[in-house]
Amino acid sequence: MAFGLISRRQPIPFGPFLALGALLTLLWGQVLIEAYLALFSLSWGDGVNPDSSPGTPVGA
């Protein structure tokens, strides 16, 4: 395939895909989650009431 190092019948190792997914999650995890949830008009809240002081839990 790429550069002729492996043949078409040789399986691709799963580890590099896991490592790439972990790296993408570390770098852009929050952005990816928000974009995914925006597709369904959902939100990713942090559990605080925006009308209260910072760090006050919702319902307090």
N, C-alpha and C positions, 0 to 999 in steps of 0.2 A: 504494500500500500504506500504509505508515505516514505519516500526515499528508497523504496524497495527492500526495506529491512524485514518486513513480515509479509507472509502470503495472505491471500484472501481467506483461506480456510483456518488460519491460526486465530484462536480467540484473543480478544483484547482484554488485558488485565483490568479488574474492577477497581483496584486500589487508586490509580490515578484519578478516576472519576470521583471517588470519595474525597480525595485530597483537594481536588478542584472545587467541589461543593462546599467543603469546610472553609476554604479560602474565600469564596464568594460570600458565604454567610458572615464571616468575620468582617469583611470589608463593606458589604452592602446589605446585610441582613434586614435591618429596619426598613430600608427603602424598598426592598423586594416585598416584604410583608405588606407594607402600606399600599404598594401598587397593586398587589394581588387582591387585597381586600377592597380596594377602590373599584375593581371590576364588578363587584357585587354590591356596591353602595354600603359597605360595612365600614366600621372604624376600628382603629387599634388604640384604645384608650389606655391611659396609665393608671386608672383607678382613682383619680383625684377629682374633686369638684372644682371647676374653673372659676366659680364665683366666690370661693373661700381662699384663705391664705395658702401658700404653697405647702404641700405635704399633708393637708387635711383630707382624711378619707371621705369618700362619698357617703352621705347620710349622717355625717357628724355635725 
